[in-house]
Amino acid sequence: MSHITCVRCGLINRASAEMCQQCGAELVNPEMAAPPTGVAAEYAPQHPPYVADAVPADNISALDIRPFNGINAVISPTIDVFKNNLWLITKIVLVIFAPYEIVKALSFRDIVNWESAVVIFFLGVVCKTLAAPALIYALMTKLTTGVAPGLNESYRWGLSRMGRIIPASFLAWILEALGTICLIVPGILLALSFETVGPIATLEDHSPVDVLKRSYHLTKGYRGRIFGAGIVIGLLISVVSIPITMLAAIIGGGTQFWLLTAVGSMLIDVVNAATIILSLMIYLSLMRSVQEDQEQTDPDSL
């Protein structure tokens, strides 16, 4: 082996080097690295090191992720991650949503027919479907390596997961819709059960059906807390989004100010990214709970 690639910054170093010449991180020879065991082996994806290293239980502890013993275990990290990575989140969201919001603002300057409204709605769904895995990947990479990936890298990873994210999300939506028809409550329970579908489909290697099964079992016993955390984050998003909407309407003073409407919607899209971050924090916190349970039942397995 003639060189070693730094998993933090990607610099190619000499095989004899012990520290990365660019970022100072310790270099690990992949040929000598021991494979993960126990819980780590079960949950570790087989893809880029910054993602593979993010999922095993040992690294969840290193991220200072707490078990999901209460809603604050995910609320505080969600807020902190959002604040500390605001520029990264903004870039990832706007690269997809900016063109969409401009098209939407131009389309709704005049009265549109229902066909246009349906097209705009599904374009929004597509944008969120593309942005969510890219954002999850970028944040996991930043949290585990300290270095944010580029937009191309983030969206390239997100696109590579579309084959399981789209079918899994569609199946989840169908089940939630059927559950809602059946007296509403089953639909809410299924929505809570599938809260971690996005992170699982992005960071782990499962078929779409297995993604749903894994999310269902992972959230079992925690759905009340997931519901509470979602309510809190939803209220915080509303507190920020409503003034933005009102300000854009007051300053704009008419539909001719479509650009101002689009900018206001873009800002709200960035704020709404908190729901994706919450989903990721719930996933990591549940994984930490799995690790803690495993440690208590069989300490020698880790």
C-alpha positions as CSV (number, residue, x, y, z in Angstrom):
1,M,0.0,0.0,0.0
2,S,1.6,3.3,-1.1
3,H,-0.7,5.8,0.5
4,I,-3.4,6.3,3.2
5,T,-6.5,8.5,2.6
6,C,-7.5,10.7,5.6
7,V,-11.2,9.9,6.5
8,R,-11.7,13.4,7.9
9,C,-10.5,15.7,5.0
10,G,-9.8,13.2,2.2
11,L,-6.1,14.1,1.7
12,I,-3.9,11.3,0.4
13,N,-0.9,10.9,2.7
14,R,2.2,8.7,2.5
15,A,1.7,5.2,3.8
16,S,4.3,5.8,6.5
17,A,2.6,8.9,7.9
18,E,0.8,8.6,11.2
19,M,-1.0,12.0,11.2
20,C,-2.7,13.8,8.3
21,Q,-0.6,16.6,6.9
22,Q,-3.6,18.8,6.3
23,C,-6.0,18.4,9.3
24,G,-3.8,16.5,11.8
25,A,-6.2,13.6,12.2
26,E,-4.7,10.2,13.1
27,L,-4.4,8.0,10.1
28,V,-5.6,4.4,10.2
29,N,-4.4,1.7,7.8
30,P,-7.6,0.1,6.5
31,E,-5.8,-3.2,6.0
32,M,-5.0,-3.3,9.8
33,A,-8.3,-2.0,11.0
34,A,-10.4,-4.5,12.9
35,P,-13.9,-5.1,11.6
36,P,-16.8,-4.0,13.8
37,T,-18.4,-6.5,16.1
38,G,-21.5,-6.8,18.2
39,V,-24.0,-4.0,17.8
40,A,-21.5,-2.1,15.6
41,A,-21.4,-4.9,13.1
42,E,-25.1,-5.2,13.0
43,Y,-25.7,-1.5,12.2
44,A,-22.7,-0.4,10.2
45,P,-23.3,0.4,6.5
46,Q,-20.8,-0.7,4.0
47,H,-20.1,2.7,2.3
48,P,-18.0,5.8,2.9
49,P,-16.1,5.8,6.2
50,Y,-17.6,9.0,7.5
51,V,-21.0,7.4,7.3
52,A,-20.0,3.8,8.2
53,D,-18.3,5.2,11.3
54,A,-21.3,7.3,12.3
55,V,-23.8,4.5,12.8
56,P,-22.0,2.0,15.1
57,A,-22.8,2.2,18.8
58,D,-19.3,3.2,19.9
59,N,-19.4,6.3,17.7
60,I,-22.8,7.3,18.9
61,S,-21.4,7.6,22.4
62,A,-18.6,9.8,21.0
63,L,-21.2,12.1,19.5
64,D,-22.6,12.7,23.0
65,I,-26.0,11.4,22.0
66,R,-28.2,10.6,24.9
67,P,-30.7,7.7,25.1
68,F,-34.2,8.6,24.2
69,N,-35.4,8.9,27.8
70,G,-37.3,12.1,27.3
71,I,-38.1,14.6,24.5
72,N,-35.3,16.9,25.6
73,A,-32.8,14.2,24.6
74,V,-33.7,15.1,21.0
75,I,-35.0,18.6,21.2
76,S,-31.8,20.2,22.5
77,P,-29.5,18.4,20.0
78,T,-31.9,19.3,17.1
79,I,-31.7,23.0,18.1
80,D,-27.9,22.9,18.6
81,V,-27.2,21.1,15.3
82,F,-29.5,23.6,13.5
83,K,-27.8,26.6,14.9
84,N,-24.2,25.3,14.6
85,N,-24.7,24.2,11.0
86,L,-27.0,26.9,9.7
87,W,-24.9,27.8,6.7
88,L,-24.4,24.1,5.6
89,I,-28.2,23.5,6.0
90,T,-29.0,26.7,4.1
91,K,-26.8,25.7,1.1
92,I,-28.2,22.2,0.9
93,V,-31.8,23.3,1.1
94,L,-31.6,26.3,-1.2
95,V,-29.8,24.5,-4.1
96,I,-33.0,22.5,-4.5
97,F,-35.7,24.7,-3.1
98,A,-34.7,28.1,-4.6
99,P,-35.7,27.2,-8.2
100,Y,-38.8,25.5,-6.9
101,E,-39.9,28.5,-4.9
102,I,-39.3,30.9,-7.8
103,V,-41.4,28.7,-10.1
104,K,-44.2,28.4,-7.5
105,A,-44.2,32.2,-6.9
106,L,-44.4,32.9,-10.6
107,S,-47.1,30.3,-11.1
108,F,-49.3,31.7,-8.3
109,R,-49.1,35.3,-9.4
110,D,-52.4,34.7,-11.2
111,I,-55.2,32.3,-10.5
112,V,-54.1,28.9,-11.5
113,N,-56.1,25.7,-12.3
114,W,-56.0,22.7,-10.1
115,E,-53.7,20.8,-12.4
116,S,-51.0,23.4,-11.9
117,A,-51.5,23.3,-8.2
118,V,-51.1,19.5,-8.2
119,V,-47.9,19.8,-10.2
120,I,-46.5,22.4,-7.8
121,F,-47.4,20.2,-4.9
122,F,-45.6,17.1,-6.3
123,L,-42.6,19.2,-7.2
124,G,-42.4,20.2,-3.5
125,V,-42.5,16.6,-2.5
126,V,-39.7,15.8,-5.0
127,C,-37.6,18.6,-3.6
128,K,-37.9,17.4,-0.1
129,T,-37.2,13.8,-1.1
130,L,-33.9,14.9,-2.7
131,A,-32.9,17.3,0.0
132,A,-33.5,15.1,3.0
133,P,-30.9,12.4,2.4
134,A,-28.3,14.9,1.3
135,L,-28.9,16.9,4.5
136,I,-28.7,13.8,6.7
137,Y,-25.5,12.7,5.0
138,A,-23.9,16.1,5.3
139,L,-24.8,16.5,8.9
140,M,-23.6,13.0,9.8
141,T,-20.3,13.6,8.0
142,K,-19.9,17.0,9.8
143,L,-20.7,15.5,13.2
144,T,-18.4,12.6,12.9
145,T,-15.4,14.1,11.0
146,G,-15.7,17.8,11.8
147,V,-15.5,18.6,8.1
148,A,-18.6,19.4,6.0
149,P,-18.8,17.7,2.7
150,G,-19.4,19.7,-0.5
151,L,-22.8,20.1,-2.2
152,N,-21.9,17.7,-5.0
153,E,-20.8,15.0,-2.6
154,S,-23.9,15.4,-0.4
155,Y,-26.4,15.2,-3.3
156,R,-24.5,12.5,-5.0
157,W,-24.9,10.4,-1.9
158,G,-28.5,11.3,-1.6
159,L,-29.2,10.4,-5.2
160,S,-27.5,7.0,-4.7
161,R,-30.1,6.2,-2.0
162,M,-33.2,7.2,-4.1
163,G,-33.8,3.5,-5.0
164,R,-34.7,2.7,-1.4
165,I,-35.9,6.2,-0.1
166,I,-38.6,6.7,-2.7
167,P,-40.2,3.3,-2.4
168,A,-39.9,3.3,1.4
169,S,-41.4,6.8,1.7
170,F,-44.2,5.9,-0.8
171,L,-45.1,2.7,1.1
172,A,-45.0,4.7,4.4
173,W,-47.3,7.3,2.9
174,I,-49.8,4.7,1.7
175,L,-49.9,3.0,5.0
176,E,-50.3,6.3,6.9
177,A,-53.1,7.3,4.5
178,L,-54.9,4.0,5.0
179,G,-54.5,4.4,8.8
180,T,-55.8,7.9,8.7
181,I,-58.9,6.7,6.9
182,C,-59.4,4.1,9.6
183,L,-60.4,6.6,12.3
184,I,-57.3,8.8,12.1
185,V,-55.5,7.4,15.1
186,P,-53.9,4.4,13.3
187,G,-52.5,6.9,10.7
188,I,-50.9,9.0,13.5
189,L,-49.4,5.9,15.1
190,L,-48.0,4.7,11.8
191,A,-46.5,8.2,11.0
192,L,-44.7,8.1,14.4
193,S,-43.6,4.5,13.7
194,F,-42.0,5.6,10.4
195,E,-40.3,8.7,11.8
196,T,-36.8,7.3,11.3
197,V,-37.4,6.0,7.7
198,G,-35.3,8.8,6.3
199,P,-32.2,8.3,8.4
200,I,-32.4,4.5,8.1
201,A,-32.8,4.6,4.3
202,T,-29.9,7.1,4.0
203,L,-27.4,5.6,6.4
204,E,-28.1,1.9,6.4
205,D,-28.4,-0.8,3.8
206,H,-31.9,-2.3,3.8
207,S,-34.6,-2.9,1.2
208,P,-37.5,-0.5,1.2
209,V,-39.7,-3.0,3.1
210,D,-37.0,-3.7,5.6
211,V,-36.5,0.0,6.1
212,L,-40.1,0.3,7.2
213,K,-39.9,-2.8,9.4
214,R,-36.7,-1.5,11.1
215,S,-38.2,1.9,11.7
216,Y,-41.3,0.3,13.2
217,H,-39.4,-1.9,15.6
218,L,-36.8,0.8,16.5
219,T,-39.6,3.3,17.5
220,K,-41.6,0.8,19.4
221,G,-42.1,2.0,23.0
222,Y,-41.0,5.6,22.1
223,R,-43.8,6.9,19.9
224,G,-45.3,9.0,22.7
225,R,-42.0,10.8,23.1
226,I,-41.6,11.1,19.3
227,F,-45.0,12.7,19.2
228,G,-44.1,15.2,22.0
229,A,-40.8,16.1,20.3
230,G,-42.6,16.7,17.0
231,I,-45.1,19.0,18.7
232,V,-42.3,21.1,20.3
233,I,-40.3,21.4,17.1
234,G,-43.5,22.1,15.1
235,L,-44.3,25.0,17.5
236,L,-40.8,26.4,17.3
237,I,-41.0,26.3,13.5
238,S,-44.3,28.1,13.6
239,V,-42.9,30.8,15.9
240,V,-40.2,31.5,13.3
241,S,-42.2,30.9,10.1
242,I,-45.4,32.9,10.8
243,P,-43.5,36.3,11.2
244,I,-41.6,35.6,8.0
245,T,-44.8,35.0,6.1
246,M,-46.5,38.1,7.6
247,L,-43.5,40.3,6.9
248,A,-43.3,39.2,3.3
249,A,-47.0,39.9,2.8
250,I,-46.8,43.3,4.4
251,I,-43.7,44.5,2.6
252,G,-44.7,43.0,-0.7
253,G,-48.2,44.5,-0.6
254,G,-49.3,42.6,-3.8
255,T,-48.7,39.6,-6.0
256,Q,-46.4,41.6,-8.3
257,F,-43.7,41.2,-5.7
258,W,-43.2,37.5,-6.5
259,L,-39.5,37.6,-5.8
260,L,-40.1,38.7,-2.2
261,T,-42.7,35.9,-1.8
262,A,-40.1,33.4,-3.2
263,V,-37.4,34.6,-0.8
264,G,-39.8,34.4,2.2
265,S,-40.7,30.8,1.2
266,M,-37.0,29.9,0.9
267,L,-36.4,31.1,4.4
268,I,-39.3,29.0,5.6
269,D,-37.8,26.0,3.7
270,V,-34.6,26.4,5.7
271,V,-36.5,26.6,9.0
272,N,-38.5,23.5,8.0
273,A,-35.2,21.6,7.7
274,A,-35.4,21.3,11.5
275,T,-37.9,18.4,11.0
276,I,-35.3,16.5,9.1
277,I,-32.7,17.2,11.8
278,L,-35.2,16.1,14.4
279,S,-35.7,12.8,12.6
280,L,-31.9,12.2,12.5
281,M,-31.6,13.1,16.2
282,I,-34.4,10.7,17.1
283,Y,-32.7,7.9,15.1
284,L,-29.3,8.5,16.8
285,S,-30.9,8.7,20.2
286,L,-32.8,5.5,19.7
287,M,-29.6,3.8,18.5
288,R,-28.0,5.1,21.8
289,S,-30.9,3.4,23.7
290,V,-30.2,0.2,21.8
291,Q,-26.6,0.4,22.8
292,E,-27.4,1.1,26.4
293,D,-29.8,-1.9,26.6
294,Q,-27.2,-4.1,25.0
295,E,-24.6,-3.0,27.5
296,Q,-26.9,-3.8,30.4
297,T,-27.9,-7.2,29.1
298,D,-24.6,-8.4,27.7
299,P,-21.6,-6.0,28.4
300,D,-19.1,-8.4,26.8
301,S,-20.8,-8.2,23.4
302,L,-19.7,-4.7,22.7
